[in-house]
Amino acid sequence: MQRRQLIKAMGLSLGAIGTSAAVSGCQTLAKPPKLPSTITQAGHFPNIIVGSGYGGAVSALRLSEKGHKVLILEMGMRWDRTPEHDTFCKMISADKRSSWFTNWPNAPIPIPIPIKKYPGVLDLIEYDEMKVFAGRAYGGGSIVNGAIAIAPRRAHFEAVFPWIDSDEMYDIYFPRAMRELKVSQIPETFFNESEHYEFTRAAERQASRAGLKTEFFGNSYDFDYMQKEARGEVYKSALGGEVIYGNNAGKFSLDLTYLKDAEATGNVTVKTLRKVNSIQALDNDHLRLEVYVLNTTGGVDKIEHYTCDKLFLNAGSTGTSELLLKSHAEGKLTKLNEHIGQHWGPNGNIMTGRNFVHAAGTTQSTIPVKGINMWDGDRDGSKYKIFAELAPLPLGLETWSTLYLAITDNPERGNYYYDKATKTVKLNWKREQNAYSVNAAKELIEKLAKVNGGSTSSLLFTKGFGDNFCYHPLGGCVLGKATDEVGRVKGHKNIYVQDGALIPGSAGVNPYVFITGLAERNMAAILKKDFG
């Protein structure tokens, strides 16, 4: 009865939950669009950047501020904020703006609201046994993430890249990334007093009873703005249910930081709704990009060919890997090495929750600020490394639930590969490879339940654990293996990668500060060596 009551309180039916669970992660794919018969020659550019996420944004700013002309090709749309605060939709009233060409909102927890297909901001890329959430917008994942900003643990970074000067990273490049991303921490007085963080404090009390340590982490949300939201002085974004489909105010996404500063130089051109289909190395050392110009119904209006001197490929772990593998299979990039597509991992992502323990509050901020650290230090004999962020469930009602987005030290790796039969890139990853993450989450839940009671949240996730999707895909073009020591793709000296594809499978934390700091380091070296 408790489960039924919670579903009823959410305004859903059992049938709707079941239906949504089946279709939200299984979006209907349209037939391959009819392609135009003619190709438009779109011109030559000295530097083209594919993708406007963290690596692409760093590349754009550092090139443009030195006077180098840059073209950014972004698959998603541009979503400039309006004074009316109606650019993005809220989670519990999702509409077509929420999701990339699907009839149901893409979300980790099913939202059974039919919507029209449209180039919305959140995509769900589906492989056989893993689903990958991806931002589809100018600004990439920064538009749709919770903006959790944590530099990687030094020991983890040094284990992943032992040949990189870690003093330089932690003294220069990670601090630089934090400044540019406008990272700060929530004021503790506000945190302790705000009704909007009762969900975090409730989870923290449960952790304390179990002898587990919690800690604050940084965020790219403007906490001065959030305090004004709480006082009713400004439009409510984080306190109004906005995050996974974009924030109309308050969040420092890349289009308001790195990309804004890059455009201010006058050296950046941006073209959106551009899907790069292939990359070809030409005899004159130029590169040719075949690009589909998308429309808002999912069709292709035209095909464009661009050429460039240098290509900065920053389409994310999935997009970058797919483009390189596809172009190699088609004979257009023939010199790539055997590491392309390899060393993939979901950053140990797993979600879980606990029901019917303590009141979590009816009005929850969408911005996480604290986590349970069972990764290092005093871990009470824990068998697994896990960092569990205390996540919100902002439904506007009391759910008596605590939600966790956890990152684990899962050592398993998969790989992307080109399937000749279907002429598509697929992911070789089995669900059982997430056993480490599931067991780590179970250990956490068992420790909490032993002293707090409650039940694992089987309502939100199958058997209580969301282990078949991830937010943080990493790897596929790993630094020092598929590329040289600063991101030049081996075999093609004028192709550079600066995104999450560089990191082999695990960042140990939310990865965007890791990606940004690494891109800052690499671009400093590239500008010095390759641009004089």
C-alpha positions as CSV (number, residue, x, y, z in Angstrom):
1,M,0.0,0.0,0.0
2,Q,2.9,2.4,0.7
3,R,4.2,2.0,-2.8
4,R,0.7,2.6,-4.3
5,Q,0.2,5.6,-2.1
6,L,3.5,7.2,-3.2
7,I,2.6,6.6,-6.9
8,K,-0.9,8.1,-6.3
9,A,0.7,11.1,-4.5
10,M,2.9,11.7,-7.6
11,G,-0.3,11.9,-9.7
12,L,0.5,8.7,-11.6
13,S,-1.2,5.4,-12.1
14,L,0.5,2.0,-11.8
15,G,-0.2,1.5,-15.4
16,A,1.5,4.8,-16.3
17,I,4.6,3.9,-14.3
18,G,4.9,0.6,-16.0
19,T,4.3,2.0,-19.5
20,S,6.7,4.9,-18.9
21,A,9.4,2.6,-17.6
22,A,9.2,0.6,-20.7
23,V,9.3,3.4,-23.2
24,S,11.3,6.2,-21.6
25,G,14.5,4.3,-22.1
26,C,13.4,2.9,-25.5
27,Q,12.6,5.9,-27.6
28,T,11.0,5.2,-31.0
29,L,13.7,5.8,-33.6
30,A,12.5,7.3,-36.8
31,K,13.5,5.8,-40.1
32,P,16.8,7.2,-41.5
33,P,15.9,10.6,-42.9
34,K,15.8,11.1,-46.6
35,L,19.0,12.9,-47.6
36,P,19.3,15.7,-50.1
37,S,20.9,14.8,-53.4
38,T,23.2,17.8,-53.6
39,I,26.0,18.8,-51.3
40,T,26.7,22.5,-50.4
41,Q,30.3,23.6,-50.1
42,A,30.4,25.5,-46.9
43,G,33.9,26.8,-47.0
44,H,37.3,26.4,-45.4
45,F,38.1,27.3,-41.8
46,P,41.5,27.3,-40.1
47,N,40.0,25.7,-36.9
48,I,36.8,23.7,-36.5
49,I,35.5,22.6,-33.1
50,V,32.9,19.8,-33.1
51,G,30.9,20.0,-29.9
52,S,30.5,22.8,-27.4
53,G,30.8,20.9,-24.1
54,Y,33.6,21.3,-21.7
55,G,36.5,20.3,-23.9
56,G,35.1,22.2,-26.9
57,A,34.4,25.3,-24.8
58,V,38.0,25.4,-23.5
59,S,39.4,24.9,-27.0
60,A,37.2,27.7,-28.3
61,L,38.2,30.3,-25.7
62,R,41.9,29.5,-25.7
63,L,42.1,29.6,-29.5
64,S,40.0,32.7,-30.0
65,E,41.6,34.8,-27.3
66,K,44.9,34.4,-29.1
67,G,43.4,35.7,-32.3
68,H,42.7,32.4,-34.0
69,K,39.4,32.1,-36.0
70,V,37.2,29.3,-34.9
71,L,34.0,27.6,-36.2
72,I,31.9,25.7,-33.6
73,L,29.6,23.0,-35.0
74,E,27.0,21.9,-32.5
75,M,24.5,19.1,-33.0
76,G,21.9,20.6,-30.6
77,M,20.1,24.0,-30.6
78,R,21.1,27.2,-29.0
79,W,19.0,28.1,-26.0
80,D,19.5,31.8,-25.1
81,R,17.7,32.8,-21.9
82,T,14.7,35.1,-22.2
83,P,13.6,37.8,-19.7
84,E,10.4,35.8,-19.3
85,H,12.3,32.8,-18.0
86,D,10.6,30.4,-20.5
87,T,13.6,29.1,-22.4
88,F,13.6,25.7,-20.6
89,C,10.8,23.5,-19.1
90,K,10.6,22.1,-15.6
91,M,11.1,18.5,-14.8
92,I,7.6,17.6,-13.6
93,S,5.9,19.5,-16.5
94,A,8.2,18.3,-19.2
95,D,7.4,19.2,-22.8
96,K,9.1,18.9,-26.2
97,R,11.9,21.2,-25.1
98,S,13.1,18.5,-22.6
99,S,14.2,15.7,-24.9
100,W,16.0,15.0,-28.2
101,F,13.5,13.7,-30.8
102,T,11.4,11.3,-28.6
103,N,7.8,10.9,-27.7
104,W,8.5,10.6,-24.0
105,P,10.7,12.7,-21.8
106,N,14.2,11.3,-21.3
107,A,14.8,11.0,-17.5
108,P,16.4,8.6,-15.0
109,I,13.0,8.2,-13.3
110,P,10.1,7.7,-15.7
111,I,8.0,10.7,-16.5
112,P,4.9,9.5,-18.3
113,I,4.0,12.6,-20.2
114,P,3.7,12.2,-24.0
115,I,5.5,15.0,-25.9
116,K,6.1,16.0,-29.5
117,K,9.4,15.0,-31.1
118,Y,11.7,18.0,-31.1
119,P,15.5,18.8,-30.7
120,G,15.2,19.1,-26.9
121,V,18.1,19.4,-24.6
122,L,18.5,15.9,-23.2
123,D,19.3,12.8,-25.3
124,L,19.2,9.2,-24.3
125,I,21.6,7.1,-26.5
126,E,20.7,3.4,-26.3
127,Y,23.0,0.5,-26.7
128,D,22.2,-3.1,-26.1
129,E,22.8,-3.1,-22.3
130,M,23.6,0.5,-21.5
131,K,21.8,3.8,-21.9
132,V,23.8,7.0,-22.0
133,F,22.4,10.4,-21.1
134,A,23.9,13.3,-23.2
135,G,23.3,17.0,-23.4
136,R,22.2,18.2,-26.9
137,A,22.5,21.9,-26.8
138,Y,25.0,24.7,-27.3
139,G,26.9,24.3,-24.0
140,G,26.7,20.5,-24.1
141,G,26.2,18.6,-20.8
142,S,26.5,21.9,-18.8
143,I,22.9,22.7,-19.8
144,V,21.4,19.5,-18.3
145,N,23.7,18.5,-15.4
146,G,23.5,19.3,-11.7
147,A,26.7,21.3,-12.0
148,I,28.5,19.3,-9.3
149,A,32.1,20.5,-9.4
150,I,34.8,18.4,-7.8
151,A,38.4,18.1,-8.8
152,P,39.6,14.5,-9.0
153,R,41.2,12.9,-6.0
154,R,44.9,13.4,-6.5
155,A,45.7,9.7,-5.9
156,H,43.2,8.7,-8.5
157,F,44.5,11.3,-11.0
158,E,48.1,10.1,-10.5
159,A,47.0,6.5,-11.0
160,V,45.2,7.3,-14.2
161,F,47.9,9.6,-15.7
162,P,51.1,9.0,-13.8
163,W,53.2,10.7,-16.4
164,I,51.4,14.1,-16.1
165,D,52.9,16.7,-13.7
166,S,50.2,16.6,-11.0
167,D,51.7,19.6,-9.2
168,E,51.0,21.6,-12.3
169,M,47.4,20.3,-12.5
170,Y,46.5,21.0,-8.9
171,D,48.4,24.3,-8.7
172,I,47.4,25.8,-12.1
173,Y,44.9,24.0,-14.3
174,F,42.2,22.6,-11.9
175,P,42.1,26.0,-10.0
176,R,41.9,27.8,-13.4
177,A,39.0,25.5,-14.4
178,M,37.2,26.2,-11.1
179,R,37.5,30.0,-11.6
180,E,36.3,30.0,-15.2
181,L,33.4,27.7,-14.3
182,K,32.5,30.0,-11.4
183,V,32.5,27.2,-8.8
184,S,31.5,28.0,-5.3
185,Q,30.1,26.2,-2.2
186,I,26.8,26.8,-0.6
187,P,27.0,29.0,2.6
188,E,26.7,26.7,5.5
189,T,24.2,29.0,7.4
190,F,21.9,29.0,4.4
191,F,22.2,25.2,4.0
192,N,21.5,24.6,7.7
193,E,18.4,26.8,7.7
194,S,16.9,26.4,4.3
195,E,13.7,24.2,4.0
196,H,14.9,23.4,0.5
197,Y,17.8,21.3,1.8
198,E,15.9,19.2,4.4
199,F,16.3,16.3,2.0
200,T,20.1,16.6,2.3
201,R,20.0,17.1,6.1
202,A,17.7,14.1,6.5
203,A,20.0,11.9,4.5
204,E,23.0,13.3,6.4
205,R,21.4,12.4,9.7
206,Q,20.9,8.8,8.5
207,A,24.5,8.6,7.4
208,S,25.7,9.9,10.7
209,R,23.8,7.3,12.6
210,A,25.5,4.7,10.4
211,G,28.9,6.1,11.1
212,L,29.4,7.4,7.6
213,K,31.1,10.6,6.7
214,T,29.4,13.3,4.6
215,E,31.1,16.3,3.0
216,F,30.2,19.5,1.0
217,F,31.3,19.8,-2.6
218,G,31.4,22.7,-5.0
219,N,28.8,23.7,-7.7
220,S,28.6,26.0,-10.7
221,Y,25.3,27.4,-9.4
222,D,25.1,30.9,-8.1
223,F,24.3,30.5,-4.4
224,D,23.8,34.2,-4.0
225,Y,21.0,34.0,-6.6
226,M,19.6,30.9,-4.8
227,Q,19.3,32.8,-1.5
228,K,17.4,35.5,-3.3
229,E,15.1,32.7,-4.7
230,A,14.5,31.6,-1.2
231,R,13.5,35.1,-0.2
232,G,11.1,35.4,-3.1
233,E,13.1,38.2,-4.7
234,V,13.9,36.6,-8.1
235,Y,12.6,34.0,-10.4
236,K,12.9,30.5,-8.9
237,S,15.0,28.1,-10.9
238,A,16.9,25.7,-8.6
239,L,14.1,26.2,-6.1
240,G,11.5,25.9,-8.8
241,G,12.2,22.4,-10.1
242,E,14.6,23.2,-12.9
243,V,17.8,21.2,-13.7
244,I,17.8,18.2,-16.0
245,Y,16.1,20.1,-18.8
246,G,18.0,23.4,-18.3
247,N,18.0,26.2,-15.8
248,N,16.3,29.5,-16.8
249,A,18.4,31.3,-14.2
250,G,21.1,30.8,-11.6
251,K,23.4,28.2,-13.2
252,F,26.7,29.1,-14.8
253,S,26.5,26.8,-17.8
254,L,29.2,27.0,-20.5
255,D,27.2,29.3,-22.7
256,L,27.4,31.9,-19.9
257,T,31.1,31.3,-19.1
258,Y,33.7,29.9,-21.5
259,L,31.6,30.1,-24.6
260,K,30.4,33.6,-23.9
261,D,33.9,34.8,-23.4
262,A,35.1,33.1,-26.6
263,E,32.3,34.7,-28.6
264,A,33.2,38.1,-27.1
265,T,36.6,38.0,-28.9
266,G,34.9,38.3,-32.3
267,N,36.8,35.3,-33.5
268,V,34.1,32.6,-33.1
269,T,31.3,31.5,-35.5
270,V,28.7,29.2,-34.1
271,K,26.5,26.9,-36.2
272,T,23.9,24.7,-34.4
273,L,21.8,21.8,-35.5
274,R,24.9,20.5,-37.3
275,K,25.5,16.7,-37.1
276,V,28.9,15.7,-38.3
277,N,28.6,12.5,-40.2
278,S,32.2,11.8,-41.2
279,I,35.7,13.1,-41.2
280,Q,38.1,12.6,-44.2
281,A,41.8,13.3,-44.4
282,L,42.7,14.9,-47.7
283,D,46.0,14.7,-49.6
284,N,46.8,18.4,-48.9
285,D,46.7,17.8,-45.1
286,H,43.3,19.4,-44.9
287,L,40.4,17.7,-43.3
288,R,36.9,17.5,-44.9
289,L,33.8,17.2,-42.7
290,E,30.5,15.9,-44.0
291,V,27.7,17.6,-42.0
292,Y,24.0,17.1,-41.9
293,V,21.9,20.3,-41.3
294,L,19.0,19.1,-39.1
295,N,15.6,20.6,-38.9
296,T,13.3,20.7,-35.9
297,T,11.3,17.7,-37.1
298,G,14.3,15.4,-37.3
299,G,14.9,15.6,-41.0
300,V,18.0,16.7,-42.9
301,D,17.6,20.0,-44.8
302,K,20.9,19.8,-46.5
303,I,24.4,18.3,-46.5
304,E,27.4,20.6,-46.1
305,H,31.0,20.0,-46.7
306,Y,33.5,22.0,-44.6
307,T,37.3,21.8,-44.8
308,C,39.8,22.9,-42.2
309,D,43.4,23.0,-41.2
310,K,42.9,21.7,-37.7
311,L,40.0,19.9,-36.1
312,F,39.2,19.9,-32.4
313,L,36.9,16.9,-31.9
314,N,34.9,17.3,-28.7
315,A,31.6,15.5,-29.2
316,G,31.9,13.7,-25.9
317,S,33.0,10.1,-25.2
318,T,30.2,8.7,-27.4
319,G,30.2,11.2,-30.2
320,T,34.0,11.4,-30.6
321,S,34.5,7.7,-30.5
322,E,31.7,7.1,-33.0
323,L,33.0,9.7,-35.5
324,L,36.5,8.3,-35.4
325,L,35.5,4.7,-35.7
326,K,32.9,5.3,-38.5
327,S,35.4,7.5,-40.5
328,H,38.0,4.8,-40.1
329,A,35.7,2.0,-41.2
330,E,34.7,4.1,-44.3
331,G,38.4,4.5,-45.2
332,K,38.4,8.2,-44.6
333,L,40.8,8.2,-41.6
334,T,43.2,5.3,-42.2
335,K,45.9,6.0,-39.7
336,L,44.1,5.6,-36.4
337,N,45.6,3.1,-34.0
338,E,44.1,0.2,-32.1
339,H,43.1,2.2,-29.0
340,I,40.3,4.1,-30.8
341,G,37.0,3.1,-29.1
342,Q,38.8,1.3,-26.2
343,H,39.0,1.8,-22.4
344,W,35.3,2.9,-22.1
345,G,33.5,3.1,-18.7
346,P,30.4,4.6,-17.2
347,N,32.4,6.3,-14.3
348,G,31.0,3.7,-12.0
349,N,27.6,5.4,-12.1
350,I,24.7,3.9,-10.2
351,M,21.5,5.4,-8.7
352,T,19.6,4.1,-5.8
353,G,17.2,5.3,-3.1
354,R,15.5,4.5,0.2
355,N,11.8,4.9,0.9
356,F,9.7,5.6,4.1
357,V,12.6,6.6,6.4
358,H,12.4,10.3,7.2
359,A,10.6,13.3,5.8
360,A,12.6,14.8,3.0
361,G,10.7,18.1,2.5
362,T,8.1,19.1,0.0
363,T,10.1,21.9,-1.6
364,Q,13.6,20.7,-2.6
365,S,16.4,22.5,-4.4
366,T,17.5,20.7,-7.5
367,I,21.1,21.4,-6.9
368,P,23.1,18.8,-4.8
369,V,25.7,20.1,-2.4
370,K,26.8,17.1,-0.3
371,G,27.7,13.5,-0.5
372,I,28.6,10.4,1.5
373,N,32.2,9.6,1.2
374,M,33.0,5.9,1.5
375,W,35.9,6.2,-1.0
376,D,38.8,6.7,1.3
377,G,39.7,7.5,4.8
378,D,37.8,5.8,7.6
379,R,35.4,3.6,5.7
380,D,34.3,1.3,8.5
381,G,35.7,-1.9,6.9
382,S,33.9,-1.2,3.6
383,K,34.7,-3.5,0.7
384,Y,33.9,-1.0,-2.0
385,K,34.8,2.5,-3.0
386,I,31.7,4.7,-3.4
387,F,30.9,8.4,-3.3
388,A,27.2,8.9,-3.1
389,E,25.8,12.3,-3.8
390,L,22.7,13.2,-1.8
391,A,20.4,13.9,-4.7
392,P,17.0,15.7,-4.8
393,L,13.7,14.3,-5.8
394,P,11.9,17.6,-6.5
395,L,8.3,16.5,-7.0
396,G,6.7,19.2,-4.9
397,L,5.4,16.7,-2.4
398,E,6.6,14.7,0.6
399,T,8.0,11.5,-0.7
400,W,9.7,10.2,2.5
401,S,12.5,9.1,0.2
402,T,16.2,9.7,0.0
403,L,17.9,9.5,-3.4
404,Y,21.6,8.8,-4.2
405,L,23.6,9.3,-7.4
406,A,26.7,7.2,-6.7
407,I,30.1,7.0,-8.3
408,T,32.0,3.8,-7.7
409,D,35.5,2.6,-8.5
410,N,34.3,0.0,-10.9
411,P,37.3,-1.4,-12.8
412,E,35.3,-2.9,-15.6
413,R,35.8,-1.5,-19.1
414,G,34.0,-1.8,-22.4
415,N,34.6,-0.6,-25.9
416,Y,32.9,1.0,-28.9
417,Y,33.2,-0.9,-32.2
418,Y,31.9,-0.5,-35.8
419,D,29.3,-3.1,-36.8
420,K,29.7,-3.7,-40.5
421,A,26.3,-5.3,-40.8
422,T,24.3,-2.3,-39.6
423,K,27.0,0.3,-40.5
424,T,26.7,1.7,-37.0
425,V,28.9,2.1,-34.0
426,K,27.9,-0.1,-31.0
427,L,29.0,-0.4,-27.4
428,N,30.4,-3.7,-26.1
429,W,29.3,-3.6,-22.5
430,K,27.3,-6.2,-20.5
431,R,25.0,-5.3,-17.7
432,E,26.8,-7.8,-15.4
433,Q,29.9,-5.6,-15.7
434,N,28.2,-3.2,-13.3
435,A,28.2,-5.8,-10.5
436,Y,30.9,-3.9,-8.6
437,S,28.7,-0.7,-8.6
438,V,25.6,-2.6,-7.6
439,N,27.4,-4.3,-4.7
440,A,28.9,-1.0,-3.6
441,A,25.4,0.6,-3.6
442,K,24.0,-2.4,-1.7
443,E,26.7,-2.1,1.0
444,L,25.8,1.6,1.4
445,I,22.1,0.9,1.6
446,E,22.6,-2.0,4.1
447,K,24.7,0.2,6.4
448,L,22.0,2.9,6.3
449,A,19.1,0.5,6.8
450,K,20.8,-1.3,9.7
451,V,20.3,1.7,12.0
452,N,17.6,3.7,10.2
453,G,15.2,1.1,8.9
454,G,13.4,1.9,5.6
455,S,13.3,0.0,2.3
456,T,15.3,0.1,-0.9
457,S,13.5,2.1,-3.5
458,S,12.2,-0.5,-5.9
459,L,9.6,2.0,-7.1
460,L,12.2,4.3,-8.7
461,F,14.6,1.7,-10.1
462,T,14.4,-2.0,-11.1
463,K,15.2,-4.0,-7.9
464,G,16.2,-0.7,-6.3
465,F,19.3,0.0,-8.4
466,G,19.7,2.0,-11.6
467,D,22.6,0.2,-13.1
468,N,21.7,0.2,-16.8
469,F,22.3,3.9,-17.6
470,C,25.0,6.5,-17.0
471,Y,25.5,10.2,-17.0
472,H,29.3,10.2,-17.2
473,P,30.5,8.1,-20.2
474,L,34.3,8.2,-20.4
475,G,37.0,6.8,-22.7
476,G,37.2,5.8,-26.3
477,C,40.1,8.0,-27.3
478,V,42.4,7.9,-24.2
479,L,45.1,10.4,-23.6
480,G,48.6,8.8,-24.2
481,K,47.1,5.8,-26.0
482,A,44.8,6.9,-28.9
483,T,46.4,10.3,-28.7
484,D,49.8,11.7,-27.8
485,E,50.4,13.4,-24.4
486,V,48.3,16.5,-25.2
487,G,45.4,15.1,-27.2
488,R,46.7,15.0,-30.8
489,V,45.2,11.9,-32.4
490,K,47.9,9.5,-33.3
491,G,48.3,9.1,-37.0
492,H,46.5,12.4,-37.7
493,K,48.5,15.3,-36.2
494,N,45.9,17.9,-37.0
495,I,43.0,16.2,-35.2
496,Y,42.8,17.0,-31.4
497,V,40.5,15.5,-28.7
498,Q,39.9,17.4,-25.4
499,D,36.7,15.9,-24.0
500,G,35.7,13.0,-21.8
501,A,37.0,10.5,-24.4
502,L,40.5,11.2,-23.0
503,I,39.8,9.7,-19.6
504,P,39.8,5.9,-19.4
505,G,36.5,4.9,-17.9
506,S,36.6,6.5,-14.4
507,A,37.2,9.9,-13.0
508,G,36.3,8.9,-9.5
509,V,34.1,12.0,-9.2
510,N,31.7,14.0,-11.5
511,P,34.1,14.4,-14.4
512,Y,33.6,17.9,-15.8
513,V,36.3,19.7,-13.7
514,F,38.6,16.8,-14.6
515,I,37.8,17.3,-18.3
516,T,38.1,21.1,-18.1
517,G,41.4,21.1,-16.2
518,L,42.9,18.5,-18.6
519,A,41.7,20.5,-21.6
520,E,43.3,23.7,-20.1
521,R,46.6,21.9,-19.7
522,N,46.5,20.4,-23.2
523,M,45.5,23.6,-25.0
524,A,48.3,25.5,-23.3
525,A,50.8,23.1,-24.8
526,I,49.1,22.9,-28.2
527,L,48.9,26.7,-28.6
528,K,52.6,27.0,-27.8
529,K,53.8,24.2,-30.0
530,D,51.4,24.1,-32.9
531,F,50.4,27.8,-33.2
532,G,53.6,29.5,-32.4
